[in-house]
Amino acid sequence: MTEPSRAPLIGIVAALLASLFLTSCSGQGAGGAQASGPPDFNGVWSAPFTPDISKPLGHQPPFTPYAADLFKKEDEIDDPLTQCLPIGPARGIQAGIMPFQIVQTPAVTAILFENQRTFRIINTDGRSHPKDPDATWFGDSIGHWEGDALIVDTVGLNDRTWLDTAGHQHSDQLHLVERFQKIDKDNIKWTVTFEDPKFYTEPWSVTLPIKRQTTEIMSYSCEENEKDRAHLRRTNTKK
Amino acid sequence: MRSTFFPVLALASALLWGPPAVAHHGFSVEFDDSKPVTLHGVVTKMEFMNPHIYFYLDVKDAGGKVVNWAFEGSPPNILSRQGWRKDSVKPGDVLTAKGFRARDGAHLVACSTVTFEDGRQLTVGGGNVKGYDKN
């Protein structure tokens, strides 16, 4: 055998090793994390409809006296959703029967809600929150990756959304921290922490499962043929 | 095409999505769960629109007078996932509708189910008191 005749064999072995190495690098971990990048959250998802977000806690959240009084007095007729206003960032996740789609790029992860076709933009390009942001319905969200999880920090929210159907409310000081933990290709563990010194004496968290759906996002427009308002009556069923 | 697939699809949907929450408002601010109603008549109009579908039924009262009732159900996105189509209920259909009356006394019903003359039944969503909730 001459030296030149070994060259093709060496080349093939080297190519195979390189191929194995690349396959290993592009393989996914248990939570769908890619060794070469963050986990893939693209797809249509839904969490169980949780009309009372305190239920997973097993008790009411740590109300301030102001918030406790407001919670007793509130009436479902005042729910912003009853008025066809936006659902807000965290309530949109647990809207249950109306799923959402995640569209993920390196710099931005967008959550597209079927509910009123609203959306969230989560910037993952390393930026900080703007200083003194104007309060808006979905606030300002920035995110970063921790292993198989996307951590989302949201501020700049107005005080007009509710956290749930039951009427847990918040002020414009609400600070949301969410952890979207990829469990496997079809499951995400979502933990949201509500921090709002005006409404809650300490931060509190709930965790819900998010599951991949086989459906697509469909149309929903609250104002299209709204006929309920004329028939609504105050009930305050909480008392 | 309506078929016996509807109950199957409705059941599958219930398993996938849980109770049929249907509305953007709570049940009790508009309807009274102490006032169940069952009405039989002819469909005069169908609005397969958001945030609720509505169909209207000409119903004869005890004196023979015809009254047009409105029936409210889940929005089209929810019903579509249960197997509904925009013509699942259409003008001319003769059916029996169950649900709960509006608090204000209007001829308006949160509809739970409709049953056609051939026995086919559709879940409409609005009359499941425990499941009826805004979203």
Interface residues (C-beta under 8 A of the other chain):
Chain A: S46 P48 F49 P51 D75 E76 I77 D79 L81 T82 C84 A95 G96 I97 M98 E114 N115 T165 T215 M218 S219 Y220 S221 C222 E223 E224 N225 E226 K227 D228 H231 L232 R233 R234 T235 T237
Chain B: W17 G18 P19 P20 A21 A23 H24 H25 G26 S28 V29 E30 E47 M49 N50 P51 H52 Y54 A70 E72 P75 P76 N77 I78 S80 R81 A102 R103 D104 A106 L108 D133 K134 N135
